Amino acid sequence: MNKADLRALYDLYYFVVKACMIGGGRVVVAVHVPTIEGSSGSQAATIIAAVVCWYSPRKRISALNAIRGGILRCLRNWGLKGLKRMSEEYSDTTHGVFEQAFSSKAMEKPSSGVGIGRQNKGTVLLESDSWYVQLVFSSKQYEGRGLMSILMCEGFAYAHSFTPGIPVTLDATSSRARDRYMHLGFEVFPPILSGDEKLFV
């Protein structure tokens, strides 16, 4: 990956994490704090090993938080074509499939109604009633160490403690990611095409 691509990736992660934090989402980070050999207690720089960004029921990224989070940096990297693809092909398509999935499943709202709020007056859950995982990533050097599973399981426990019976949704842009999420218990709906890529939800 060249320097411009790395910068674009950094800007994307910066935007998603910051927008999640200022939008009332939940960001969980796993860090590695290496120690320097031979020095008494001094440490090297902390390294971010993995991150998961969660939105609770009825919370999603808003236009204002997207701007405050730094989407303009991303637009500079993506251009108008990238913006169109992200907003129309990816976001709209993904959430449309989520809505279809929730409609076909017709999952009943938990009797407690905790976490749903007053906006859903029906008896079945809507897509917006679910927890949504916006971002999961681990640094290359920490892949294969189980960090994603640890962070996701911690998130499931957290979500269940506040909103028992409320499902978690996410999307995957590769077969590899899809398989990892299936391993964690996610159901996969038929893949859809977004541009030239398959999208799994």
Salt bridges, closest charged atoms under 4 A:
ASP11 OD1 - ARG7 NE 3.19
ASP11 OD1 - ARG73 NH1 3.99
ASP11 OD2 - ARG76 NH2 3.62
GLU88 OE1 - LYS84 NZ 3.98
GLU89 OE1 - ARG85 NE 3.78
GLU127 OE2 - ARG60 NH2 3.52
GLU127 OE2 - HIS95 ND1 3.22
ASP129 OD1 - ARG58 NH2 2.97
GLU143 OE1 - ARG176 NH2 3.24
GLU154 OE2 - ARG26 NH2 2.61
ASP179 OD1 - ARG178 NH2 2.87
GLU187 OE1 - LYS105 NZ 2.80
GLU197 OE1 - ARG85 NH2 3.54
